Amino acid sequence: MSQGDERHGALREAVRVVLAEFPASYWRDLDQERAYPEAFVRAMTRAGYMGALIPREYGGLGLSLTETSVILEEVNGSGGNAGPAHAQMYIMGTLLRHGSETQKREFLPRIASGELRLQAFGVTEPDAGTDTTAITTSAVRDGDEYVINGRKIYISRVPHSDLLLLLARTTPADQVKKRTQGLSVFLIDLHHALGNGLTFSPIKTWLNNTTGELHFTDLRIPASALVGEEGRGFRYILDGMNAERVLIAAECVGDGRWFIGQAVARANERVIFGRPIGQNQGVQFPIAQAHMAICAADLMRYRAAELFDAGQPCGPEANMSKQLAAEASWQAGNVAMQTFGGYGFAVDYDIERKLRETRLYQVAPISTNLVLSYIAEHVLGLPRSF
Ligand SMILES: Cc1cc2nc3c(=O)[nH]c(=O)nc-3n(C[C@H](O)[C@H](O)[C@H](O)COP(=O)(O)OP(=O)(O)OC[C@H]3O[C@@H](n4cnc5c(N)ncnc54)[C@H](O)[C@@H]3O)c2cc1C
């Protein structure tokens, strides 16, 4: 029986062919070894999916955000984790929308073909956290170069990426009218930078995600690494965030459907007190409730994606879809855990791994409180809090 919304059936079928090579056990082994899904990323690149959002003229598939979100939903719905790979799909949007034609011709076709990986996105800093405009990593123009100094934290996939998209301050905060001004975006060649003013120190986290801290000490990069105009970087980063929110919402929908599928199968099969545990309404109802929450979040994800694809404003919908889906997938994961009883804690059933993976999306790339404050202030007109 279908559990949900199966739009874009042909695309789903094509993605499932690739995913058939990567069963849940593949992800489980990687999780245990804390290894990067190299084979998965290569297969997704070969199939063109890593360049889904790159227009055809630059060698990509030229798919819509809605279609791209279906790809990521399928990855997570198969028991996998798109997290180690998904960034490449949307980080390049900043380059696509704001880069020069020379930059686009130089990088986008090579990103689409997999020759170059743009998987790393450096925004968060230890002393700024959620308050992005408080970042202090500086980029100072010196002739034909910029000199970068500062620190970034929780920057993912750096060892698996050729390029880093970096947000840095080009004008100190006390010299701009608004703190959103004076920030700029740079596309940095990691092979050149690491060891020449940039160091990466890994941070071990709850889930299998290569993340860590970056230290910039007089790193010199060519002035041509600047994307768009100097000082407008915050706006450029914001432009990409709606796409990111929708794609992550789709991943959470995939997680939720996977959890519910597992819970339903287990509740039907597991016989205790002489009957399937799923015959008890105490077991059925939480699964039904989690299913309803996922279906509702999924509708908001499609609404946000369709607005984005139509070029319409979609900030409220994109934020709501990410939050509703992240909460719903966590709810579904808890229900699966409860339905499996002790077995949910065993690594071999993948429930505990998926639960760790889906939990991230209530914190990153933006935490739940920040979404709530955006909705309260900008959608409902409540007083500004910070
Ligand atoms: C595994 C992982 C991978 C990551 N990958 C990347 C990456 O690749 N690139 C990158 O740039 N970042 C990355 N991050 C960072 C992530 O985006 C941040 O952790 C997140 O934005 C929250 O920032 P913080 O951790 O500094 O929390 P803080 O800013 O310290 O906030 C802590 C808590 O306080 C709450 N809070 C703060 N201020 C307020 C307020 N005014 N009102 C109400 N609540 C408030 C927040 O909602 C949050 O719950 C990653 C994080 C993790 C864990």
The ligand as a Gaussian input file, in Angstrom:
#p B3LYP/6-31G(d) Opt

LIG

0 1
 C       26.914000      17.983000      12.154000
 C       26.900000      19.444000      11.849000
 C       27.274000      19.893000      10.590000
 C       27.296000      21.266000      10.310000
 N       27.733000      21.686000       9.073000
 C       27.900000      23.014000       8.845000
 C       28.504000      23.478000       7.629000
 O       28.856000      22.678000       6.757000
 N       28.681000      24.808000       7.451000
 C       28.318000      25.727000       8.403000
 O       28.509000      26.922000       8.173000
 N       27.730000      25.323000       9.566000
 C       27.525000      24.002000       9.811000
 N       26.980000      23.567000      11.008000
 C       26.656000      24.562000      12.019000
 C       25.172000      24.764000      12.242000
 O       24.599000      25.469000      11.172000
 C       25.031000      25.480000      13.589000
 O       25.402000      24.553000      14.605000
 C       23.670000      26.007000      13.830000
 O       23.402000      27.049000      12.922000
 C       23.485000      26.532000      15.247000
 O       24.555000      27.377000      15.622000
 P       25.330000      27.108000      17.015000
 O       25.666000      25.679000      17.061000
 O       26.433000      28.075000      17.160000
 O       24.225000      27.374000      18.108000
 P       24.004000      28.689000      18.985000
 O       23.934000      29.901000      18.099000
 O       24.965000      28.679000      20.108000
 O       22.538000      28.429000      19.542000
 C       22.314000      27.426000      20.551000
 C       20.826000      27.343000      20.829000
 O       20.337000      28.603000      21.277000
 C       19.238000      29.006000      20.495000
 N       19.255000      30.476000      20.343000
 C       20.309000      31.273000      20.061000
 N       19.914000      32.562000      20.028000
 C       18.577000      32.570000      20.282000
 C       17.575000      33.592000      20.377000
 N       17.876000      34.887000      20.190000
 N       16.308000      33.215000      20.650000
 C       15.988000      31.915000      20.848000
 N       16.887000      30.904000      20.770000
 C       18.159000      31.233000      20.494000
 C       19.409000      28.330000      19.136000
 O       18.162000      28.162000      18.491000
 C       20.022000      26.992000      19.560000
 O       19.016000      26.061000      19.880000
 C       26.899000      22.192000      11.298000
 C       26.497000      21.738000      12.557000
 C       26.510000      20.389000      12.836000
 C       26.099000      19.934000      14.222000

